[in-house]
Amino acid sequence: MQNLTLIQSILLFSVPAIFAITVHEAAHGFAARHFGDRTAEVLGRLTLNPIKHIDPIGTVLVPLGLLVMAKATGAPLILFGWAKPVPVGTRNLRNPQRDMAMVAAAGPASNLAMAAGWTAILAAAAVMRGTVPAADMLTYMAYFGVFFNVILAVFNMLPIPPLDGGRVLSGLLPPRAAMSFDRIEPFGMMIIIALLVSGLLWKIVGPVVGVVLGFFLGIVGM
């Protein structure tokens, strides 16, 4: 990836990143509707239109800043981002505790599905390399797609509310334990930021990302 210019990296990264974050949020909305809550639909968030889900900071500035820093310093590319959360009316769900866990899991599950899709594109691009001029660029884009979706899935499954993993864990706990666990949520982002600043975040998610990424790339012999 080092032979790409910064502009090429941004262009090739943007498409899979926007798809990853948009589909992730839309998956929450579609799952919520399936289990009885139509809040996202009523508010116009039950859509794959990226504009409805983009957060200027989390979807654009943070990933772009990390990409620029990696290209400028030669440091490993460590990426994450977020979109505007899709609103879910928990009380509208047929079984709020159980169904909310399913709604939360839908986001990371969609990222793993997209990682599989980008892996298929990566395999196709590998076959075309040397015969189709755009195959090299498609290879890079597909790699970014696998990489970013895996990171997004693993990061969001950390058992820290308000991340999806926190909501899944809450849904699996007994009701009283879940209520106690949910009290962590106001401090969740501070915990995540502390882990990020301390360098512990990548030490936690890195090994898991490596295993999952290795699984997908191993399919195409990378």
BAVEX-986383 format. One line per field, with one value per residue (C-alpha): residue number from 1; x, y, z; residue in one letter. Coordinates in nm, 3 decimals. Example, Ala and Ser with C-alpha at 12.3 -4.5 7.8 and 13.67 -1.06 7.14 Angstrom:
<nodes>
n: c(1 / 2)
east: c(1.230 / 1.367)
north: c(-0.450 / -0.106)
up: c(0.780 / 0.714)
res: c(A / S)
</nodes>
This chain:
<nodes>
n: c(1 / 2 / 3 / 4 / 5 / 6 / 7 / 8 / 9 / 10 / 11 / 12 / 13 / 14 / 15 / 16 / 17 / 18 / 19 / 20 / 21 / 22 / 23 / 24 / 25 / 26 / 27 / 28 / 29 / 30 / 31 / 32 / 33 / 34 / 35 / 36 / 37 / 38 / 39 / 40 / 41 / 42 / 43 / 44 / 45 / 46 / 47 / 48 / 49 / 50 / 51 / 52 / 53 / 54 / 55 / 56 / 57 / 58 / 59 / 60 / 61 / 62 / 63 / 64 / 65 / 66 / 67 / 68 / 69 / 70 / 71 / 72 / 73 / 74 / 75 / 76 / 77 / 78 / 79 / 80 / 81 / 82 / 83 / 84 / 85 / 86 / 87 / 88 / 89 / 90 / 91 / 92 / 93 / 94 / 95 / 96 / 97 / 98 / 99 / 100 / 101 / 102 / 103 / 104 / 105 / 106 / 107 / 108 / 109 / 110 / 111 / 112 / 113 / 114 / 115 / 116 / 117 / 118 / 119 / 120 / 121 / 122 / 123 / 124 / 125 / 126 / 127 / 128 / 129 / 130 / 131 / 132 / 133 / 134 / 135 / 136 / 137 / 138 / 139 / 140 / 141 / 142 / 143 / 144 / 145 / 146 / 147 / 148 / 149 / 150 / 151 / 152 / 153 / 154 / 155 / 156 / 157 / 158 / 159 / 160 / 161 / 162 / 163 / 164 / 165 / 166 / 167 / 168 / 169 / 170 / 171 / 172 / 173 / 174 / 175 / 176 / 177 / 178 / 179 / 180 / 181 / 182 / 183 / 184 / 185 / 186 / 187 / 188 / 189 / 190 / 191 / 192 / 193 / 194 / 195 / 196 / 197 / 198 / 199 / 200 / 201 / 202 / 203 / 204 / 205 / 206 / 207 / 208 / 209 / 210 / 211 / 212 / 213 / 214 / 215 / 216 / 217 / 218 / 219 / 220 / 221 / 222)
east: c(0.000 / 0.298 / 0.322 / -0.015 / -0.021 / -0.221 / -0.493 / -0.518 / -0.540 / -0.819 / -1.019 / -0.980 / -1.052 / -1.358 / -1.590 / -1.557 / -1.547 / -1.871 / -2.041 / -1.918 / -2.050 / -2.374 / -2.476 / -2.381 / -2.626 / -2.897 / -2.870 / -2.960 / -3.267 / -3.385 / -3.334 / -3.526 / -3.817 / -3.814 / -3.854 / -4.131 / -3.973 / -4.029 / -3.850 / -3.569 / -3.819 / -4.035 / -3.727 / -3.603 / -3.300 / -3.409 / -3.207 / -2.876 / -2.834 / -2.495 / -2.595 / -2.855 / -2.594 / -2.272 / -2.130 / -1.888 / -1.637 / -1.669 / -1.733 / -1.504 / -1.250 / -1.137 / -1.080 / -0.929 / -0.700 / -0.579 / -0.518 / -0.320 / -0.112 / -0.032 / 0.077 / 0.280 / 0.462 / 0.479 / 0.312 / 0.075 / -0.271 / -0.509 / -0.857 / -1.195 / -1.491 / -1.857 / -2.180 / -2.485 / -2.646 / -2.977 / -3.244 / -3.413 / -3.724 / -3.644 / -3.994 / -4.142 / -3.953 / -4.156 / -3.899 / -3.688 / -3.388 / -3.351 / -3.445 / -3.211 / -2.922 / -3.023 / -3.055 / -2.710 / -2.553 / -2.696 / -2.441 / -2.121 / -2.284 / -2.338 / -1.970 / -1.860 / -2.095 / -1.940 / -1.591 / -1.692 / -1.821 / -1.499 / -1.304 / -1.491 / -1.406 / -1.043 / -1.034 / -1.181 / -0.934 / -0.644 / -0.753 / -0.773 / -0.435 / -0.204 / -0.488 / -0.725 / -0.563 / -0.790 / -0.735 / -0.456 / -0.670 / -0.963 / -0.733 / -0.637 / -0.999 / -1.113 / -0.833 / -0.937 / -1.296 / -1.202 / -0.969 / -1.206 / -1.511 / -1.320 / -1.194 / -1.543 / -1.699 / -1.440 / -1.426 / -1.802 / -1.826 / -1.619 / -1.843 / -1.857 / -2.187 / -2.285 / -2.093 / -2.288 / -2.099 / -2.214 / -2.576 / -2.537 / -2.387 / -2.664 / -2.920 / -2.758 / -2.735 / -3.013 / -3.240 / -3.099 / -2.738 / -2.819 / -2.958 / -2.638 / -2.421 / -2.615 / -2.515 / -2.169 / -2.306 / -2.260 / -1.892 / -1.852 / -1.699 / -1.456 / -1.345 / -1.298 / -1.101 / -0.883 / -0.810 / -0.728 / -0.496 / -0.320 / -0.257 / -0.447 / -0.731 / -0.526 / -0.364 / -0.715 / -0.870 / -0.553 / -0.513 / -0.880 / -0.862 / -0.554 / -0.732 / -1.048 / -0.856 / -0.629 / -0.933 / -1.072 / -0.736 / -0.643 / -0.935 / -0.763 / -0.414 / -0.291)
north: c(0.000 / 0.229 / 0.302 / 0.478 / 0.856 / 1.027 / 1.130 / 0.776 / 0.636 / 0.878 / 0.802 / 0.426 / 0.426 / 0.653 / 0.419 / 0.113 / 0.329 / 0.512 / 0.185 / 0.017 / 0.287 / 0.349 / -0.015 / -0.069 / 0.197 / 0.097 / -0.263 / -0.144 / 0.030 / -0.265 / -0.502 / -0.268 / -0.256 / -0.636 / -0.654 / -0.396 / -0.050 / 0.189 / 0.493 / 0.493 / 0.458 / 0.747 / 0.971 / 0.886 / 0.690 / 0.355 / 0.412 / 0.333 / 0.699 / 0.788 / 1.151 / 1.045 / 0.866 / 1.066 / 1.234 / 1.508 / 1.421 / 1.044 / 0.956 / 1.209 / 1.390 / 1.109 / 0.837 / 1.091 / 1.228 / 0.882 / 0.795 / 1.116 / 1.058 / 0.702 / 0.813 / 1.106 / 0.915 / 0.567 / 0.433 / 0.133 / 0.223 / 0.210 / 0.323 / 0.359 / 0.589 / 0.625 / 0.760 / 0.924 / 0.647 / 0.520 / 0.591 / 0.288 / 0.307 / 0.019 / 0.018 / -0.049 / -0.378 / -0.691 / -0.820 / -0.510 / -0.675 / -0.968 / -0.775 / -0.484 / -0.731 / -0.854 / -0.498 / -0.414 / -0.728 / -0.648 / -0.368 / -0.571 / -0.865 / -0.641 / -0.543 / -0.906 / -0.967 / -0.672 / -0.798 / -1.125 / -0.930 / -0.730 / -1.056 / -1.185 / -0.863 / -0.900 / -1.251 / -1.128 / -0.839 / -1.079 / -1.281 / -0.965 / -0.820 / -0.788 / -0.791 / -0.519 / -0.176 / -0.090 / -0.423 / -0.293 / -0.004 / -0.240 / -0.467 / -0.182 / -0.072 / -0.425 / -0.467 / -0.145 / -0.274 / -0.596 / -0.418 / -0.138 / -0.363 / -0.607 / -0.325 / -0.175 / -0.510 / -0.599 / -0.250 / -0.222 / -0.560 / -0.441 / -0.502 / -0.134 / 0.054 / 0.239 / 0.021 / -0.264 / -0.521 / -0.352 / -0.371 / -0.735 / -0.821 / -0.631 / -0.835 / -1.159 / -1.071 / -1.134 / -0.825 / -0.700 / -0.747 / -0.578 / -0.271 / -0.244 / -0.290 / -0.025 / 0.236 / 0.234 / 0.390 / 0.761 / 0.685 / 0.455 / 0.708 / 0.826 / 0.465 / 0.422 / 0.747 / 0.649 / 0.313 / 0.486 / 0.746 / 0.490 / 0.261 / -0.022 / -0.013 / -0.159 / -0.410 / -0.536 / -0.533 / -0.583 / -0.958 / -1.020 / -0.801 / -0.996 / -1.331 / -1.220 / -1.030 / -1.330 / -1.552 / -1.337 / -1.268 / -1.633 / -1.721 / -1.537 / -1.647 / -1.316)
up: c(0.000 / 0.038 / -0.337 / -0.339 / -0.326 / -0.054 / -0.301 / -0.438 / -0.085 / 0.006 / -0.309 / -0.282 / 0.091 / 0.080 / -0.110 / 0.118 / 0.432 / 0.349 / 0.255 / 0.574 / 0.805 / 0.613 / 0.586 / 0.952 / 1.067 / 0.820 / 0.945 / 1.294 / 1.156 / 0.948 / 1.242 / 1.473 / 1.228 / 1.208 / 1.586 / 1.601 / 1.619 / 1.326 / 1.477 / 1.220 / 0.935 / 1.060 / 1.093 / 0.743 / 0.865 / 0.723 / 0.407 / 0.240 / 0.144 / 0.304 / 0.352 / 0.608 / 0.821 / 0.780 / 1.088 / 0.974 / 1.246 / 1.283 / 0.919 / 0.752 / 0.971 / 1.203 / 0.938 / 0.698 / 0.968 / 1.064 / 0.698 / 0.639 / 0.953 / 0.849 / 0.501 / 0.637 / 0.911 / 0.761 / 1.075 / 1.057 / 0.930 / 1.229 / 1.134 / 1.293 / 1.257 / 1.328 / 1.184 / 1.335 / 1.544 / 1.411 / 1.676 / 1.825 / 2.046 / 2.281 / 2.431 / 2.088 / 2.056 / 2.125 / 2.373 / 2.456 / 2.622 / 2.382 / 2.068 / 2.145 / 2.154 / 1.810 / 1.678 / 1.812 / 1.664 / 1.320 / 1.266 / 1.315 / 1.133 / 0.830 / 0.839 / 0.836 / 0.543 / 0.358 / 0.440 / 0.271 / -0.029 / -0.061 / -0.032 / -0.337 / -0.523 / -0.412 / -0.557 / -0.885 / -0.902 / -0.845 / -1.149 / -1.363 / -1.260 / -1.557 / -1.810 / -1.689 / -1.624 / -1.331 / -1.155 / -0.931 / -0.807 / -0.753 / -0.551 / -0.322 / -0.281 / -0.203 / 0.051 / 0.222 / 0.220 / 0.396 / 0.638 / 0.742 / 0.779 / 0.998 / 1.220 / 1.245 / 1.336 / 1.600 / 1.753 / 1.780 / 1.953 / 2.250 / 2.554 / 2.647 / 2.622 / 2.407 / 2.158 / 2.000 / 2.203 / 2.522 / 2.413 / 2.310 / 2.650 / 2.825 / 2.634 / 2.746 / 3.114 / 3.368 / 3.395 / 3.726 / 3.615 / 3.283 / 3.465 / 3.668 / 3.360 / 3.165 / 3.425 / 3.267 / 2.945 / 3.042 / 3.094 / 2.792 / 2.553 / 2.820 / 2.870 / 2.494 / 2.462 / 2.758 / 2.596 / 2.267 / 2.420 / 2.637 / 2.342 / 2.506 / 2.254 / 1.969 / 2.204 / 2.283 / 1.936 / 1.731 / 1.786 / 1.708 / 1.398 / 1.291 / 1.321 / 1.140 / 0.871 / 0.826 / 0.774 / 0.492 / 0.324 / 0.358 / 0.133 / -0.152 / -0.056 / 0.084)
res: c(M / Q / N / L / T / L / I / Q / S / I / L / L / F / S / V / P / A / I / F / A / I / T / V / H / E / A / A / H / G / F / A / A / R / H / F / G / D / R / T / A / E / V / L / G / R / L / T / L / N / P / I / K / H / I / D / P / I / G / T / V / L / V / P / L / G / L / L / V / M / A / K / A / T / G / A / P / L / I / L / F / G / W / A / K / P / V / P / V / G / T / R / N / L / R / N / P / Q / R / D / M / A / M / V / A / A / A / G / P / A / S / N / L / A / M / A / A / G / W / T / A / I / L / A / A / A / A / V / M / R / G / T / V / P / A / A / D / M / L / T / Y / M / A / Y / F / G / V / F / F / N / V / I / L / A / V / F / N / M / L / P / I / P / P / L / D / G / G / R / V / L / S / G / L / L / P / P / R / A / A / M / S / F / D / R / I / E / P / F / G / M / M / I / I / I / A / L / L / V / S / G / L / L / W / K / I / V / G / P / V / V / G / V / V / L / G / F / F / L / G / I / V / G / M)
</nodes>
